[in-house]
């Protein structure tokens, strides 16, 4: 039995940036990078940042309420 990564490597469906698997549908459309790298290149959710951890204290900005 052959693994999914080995099968993708034989078929040439390996991402040029991160060396991970490109799904068959995207590969047939002509994409040569995976969906994660596509999102990274577009900058999806980069500007918004992320929420702080629940136990992380709020930043003190010096402004009085």
N, C-alpha and C positions, 0 to 999 in steps of 0.2 A: 504494500500500500504506500502510495506516494503522498507527501504532505502538500498542503495547498500552496505553501511558499515555494516548494521545489517545482511544482507544476507551473506556477506563475513565472518562475525563473526560466524554465525550459521554453515557455511561450513568449518570453520577452516582456512580460507585464510587470516590470519592476520600475518603480519611480526613479527618475533621474536625480532627484534632490535628496530623498531620505532613504532610498533603497528598500521601500516597502511595497506591498502589492497594490496594483491598480486593478479595479474590478473590470470584469469583461465588457460591460456596457460602455464604460468610459473609454476603455482601450479601443473598442470598435469605432467610437466617435472620433478617435484620433488624439486623445489626451495622452501625454507621456509623463505626467506627474499625478500623484494621488490627490484625493479630495482634500485631505488635510493640508497639503502643501499649496493647493489652489487657494484655500481660505487664507492661509498665512500670507501668500503673495498679494492677495486682495486687501489684506488688513482688516479682516472681519473681526469685530469686537475688540480691536486693539485700543481705540480711543476711549471706549467706555470703561476700561479697566475691569476690576472684579470687586466684589463685596468683601469687606473685612471679615475676619473670623468672628464667630459669635462671642468668644471670650476675650477678644482683643479690645483694649480700652480705646475710647474715641480720642482723636488727635486734639490737643489743646492748641487753638489758633491764637490765643491771646485776646480774643474779643470777649467782652463782658456781655452777658445776656440782658 
